[in-house]
Amino acid sequence: MFDLGEQDVHTYDAVVEVTGATTSELSDRLDRDRSNVNRSLKRLRETGLVTRGRRLLDEGGHVYQYYVNNETSEDPVSHAIDRWRSEALDAVAPE
């Protein structure tokens, strides 16, 4: 429904468990390469399930921290079902 794979779901679960975690922390927790975790986080952000914030580092620069998106004004599952229904109706509509 969200076009998410098994690894994306595991990543989402890790964000739920360790709110505010960085990519590196999630990578260690999931025992996966950071680039793979980043891809999952990107898909989760695109679906609106996860957001990210920036934390400034004392030594300069920043890291991104990831959070479950609780600010969604619309239920993401309902939104995904509505989107799927609309696409299905468009696909079967006469041209």
SULJO-V710963 format. One record per residue. N is the residue number from 1. RES is the residue in three letters. PHI is phi in degrees with one decimal (* if undefined). PSI is psi in whole degrees, 0 to 359 (none if undefined). D_FIRST is the distance of its C-alpha to the first C-alpha in whole Angstrom. Layout:
n = {N	N}
res = {RES	RES}
phi = {PHI	PHI}
psi = {PSI	PSI}
d_first = {D_FIRST	D_FIRST}
This chain:
n = {1	2	3	4	5	6	7	8	9	10	11	12	13	14	15	16	17	18	19	20	21	22	23	24	25	26	27	28	29	30	31	32	33	34	35	36	37	38	39	40	41	42	43	44	45	46	47	48	49	50	51	52	53	54	55	56	57	58	59	60	61	62	63	64	65	66	67	68	69	70	71	72	73	74	75	76	77	78	79	80	81	82	83	84	85	86	87	88	89	90	91	92	93	94	95}
res = {MET	PHE	ASP	LEU	GLY	GLU	GLN	ASP	VAL	HIS	THR	TYR	ASP	ALA	VAL	VAL	GLU	VAL	THR	GLY	ALA	THR	THR	SER	GLU	LEU	SER	ASP	ARG	LEU	ASP	ARG	ASP	ARG	SER	ASN	VAL	ASN	ARG	SER	LEU	LYS	ARG	LEU	ARG	GLU	THR	GLY	LEU	VAL	THR	ARG	GLY	ARG	ARG	LEU	LEU	ASP	GLU	GLY	GLY	HIS	VAL	TYR	GLN	TYR	TYR	VAL	ASN	ASN	GLU	THR	SER	GLU	ASP	PRO	VAL	SER	HIS	ALA	ILE	ASP	ARG	TRP	ARG	SER	GLU	ALA	LEU	ASP	ALA	VAL	ALA	PRO	GLU}
phi = {*	-96.1	59.1	-106.0	-94.4	-59.5	-65.7	-64.3	-65.6	-62.4	-64.8	-58.8	-58.6	-66.4	-65.1	-63.3	-72.3	-125.4	-63.4	83.4	-74.1	-88.9	-58.6	-62.6	-64.9	-66.0	-60.6	-63.9	-64.6	-89.7	55.1	-132.6	-63.9	-59.9	-64.1	-67.8	-64.4	-60.2	-63.0	-63.7	-63.4	-63.2	-62.6	-66.3	-68.5	-63.6	-82.7	85.2	-81.6	-131.8	-120.6	-132.5	-128.0	-106.9	-115.5	-75.3	-94.3	-59.5	-84.3	105.5	85.2	-154.5	-130.9	-93.0	-117.2	-115.4	-137.0	-70.1	-80.3	-96.0	-95.3	-66.4	-74.9	-124.9	-62.1	-63.1	-69.3	-61.7	-61.7	-65.3	-65.3	-61.1	-64.2	-63.1	-61.2	-62.6	-66.0	-66.3	-65.4	-64.2	-70.1	-98.0	-67.1	-65.4	-87.2}
psi = {317	3	39	142	179	319	325	319	319	320	316	314	321	321	322	316	323	73	138	12	152	170	318	316	319	321	315	317	321	351	49	159	144	324	323	320	319	320	317	317	323	314	320	323	321	327	350	9	334	144	167	151	164	135	123	140	145	324	4	155	193	165	154	140	147	142	151	136	100	359	6	125	345	142	121	329	316	319	316	320	316	318	316	316	316	316	322	317	321	324	328	354	142	144	none}
d_first = {0	4	6	8	10	13	15	13	12	16	17	15	17	20	20	20	23	25	24	26	26	26	25	28	28	24	25	28	26	23	26	24	25	25	24	21	20	21	18	15	17	16	13	13	15	13	10	13	13	16	19	22	26	29	32	35	37	41	42	40	37	33	30	27	26	22	21	18	18	19	21	18	19	16	14	10	8	10	10	6	7	10	9	7	11	13	12	12	16	17	16	19	21	24	25}
